Amino acid sequence: EGLSLDGDGIKRKVVTPEKVANSLVTKGLLKGCVIIKDSKIVLSSVPAGSTALIGALTAKLLSYLKFLPKHLAQHDFNSLVTVGETYVLVLLKHRTVHALLFIQKEKFKEAMDEWKNKMQKF
């Protein structure tokens, strides 16, 4: 929940990771995303293919990443970035929320800046 200026007044605005992700998809900054809050998939939006399959694969990836640092005597991750030919896959952790973001390479910086700015209010 946060406050925002609306003309001459101040409005109370509820900020959720789902709303942030949907707004970035609408603006064309994200190609797709999966949001997991408290170990439950709350949003799965992908351009093609099965959203259920992508959500399940994301949950499986998170389970692997939970145990990997322990076996390597490292700390938990805060973010993970994988760069492909045209897309960047970003896995972010913020409190109890995990976000898997599909971003076009040329929009990576802009999308990440906007994600971070909006998630500060969360």
Salt bridges, closest charged atoms under 4 A:
GLU1 OE2 - ARG12 NH1 2.57
ASP6 OD2 - LYS11 NZ 3.32
GLU18 OE2 - LYS37 NZ 3.41
ASP76 OD2 - LYS93 NZ 3.86
ASP113 OD2 - LYS109 NZ 3.04
GLU114 OE2 - LYS27 NZ 2.36
GLU114 OE2 - LYS118 NZ 3.37
